[in-house]
């Protein structure tokens, strides 16, 4: 009797040990996979950026193909050549003026800072604030910070190389997306491939409309900002409008950054100009938040503001500027997958898919 109980105890103990080892091995494999993904996170983000570029180019090519006798392939060639020609034309006509505008803008910023200092010194709390800002700026003089500033040049070259990779991969993905979509689907069992294809199509549809919405909002914000600054008599209105349009690609955070150089230039003008500039940016962001974006989001995935801001802060902190830029489309993908694969498949809820 004792031998049987001892054997059962040993069997149970052995089974428990085996399961524990299996769980530990799986946990270690998952951790190792996450660490590997984290190590190559920047590369994965570059690939994702190239997918967004491919989606943009493919959308334009399919639109042309639907309305002309051209095939999608020839339409894609027309799109690429048209965009390249437009870029070359803009640089030829306005390149020197744009470069000079940015140069003059940066030259104006120190004068604007001096005016800001003079304005702050008029208030009792001004000198204390100036002293704090000066001490914070003094940290730039230590060797570690100077080495980081020197690293800007290598970062710039790295950015050009990354841009080249994104463009090349984007062209390949746009030219033959079916090959890559089928390749991803074939990584799953045959009985699940139909669901994978459907999920990828849903993601592509949502990202396509998100891209259209962001580009439309950027154009509207850039045009309104440039016109408003020109009416106020602020120098470099075109350049500041261009900056506002580009930074509007990053919701929530981008517009705040875009307002800083405009207010600096407004300070250099003296008088109440800076106040008018601040009011202009406040009104434009109000129009975008309550009129432009809701109107566009009738066709796109509506992103919860708190979720979007949290994703931007997390990815911006962990992955830098690239994570900040690509946080919104990644949130779109996560929302589609949660709605499709969890809320609808697992919970059985009826969810309106984008």
Buried (B, 14 or more C-beta within 10 A) or exposed (E): EEEEEEEEEEEEEEEEEEEEEEEEEEEEEEEEEEEEEEEEBBEEBBBBBBBBBBBBBBBBBBEBBEEEEBEBEBBBBBBBEEEEEEEEEEEEEEEEEBEEBBEEBEEBBEEBBEBBBEEBEEEEEBEEEBEEBEEEEEEEEEEEEEEEEEEEEEEEEEEEEBEEBBBEBBBBBBBEBEEBBEEEBEEEEEEEBEBBBEBBEBBBBBBBBBBBBBBBBBEBBBEBBBEBBBEBEBBBBBBBBBBBBBBBBBBBBBBEEBBEBBBBBBBBBEEEBBEBBBEBBEEBBEBBBEEBBEEBBEEBBEBEEEEBBEBBBEBBEEBBEBBBBBBBBBBBBEBBBEBBEEBBEEEEEEEEEB
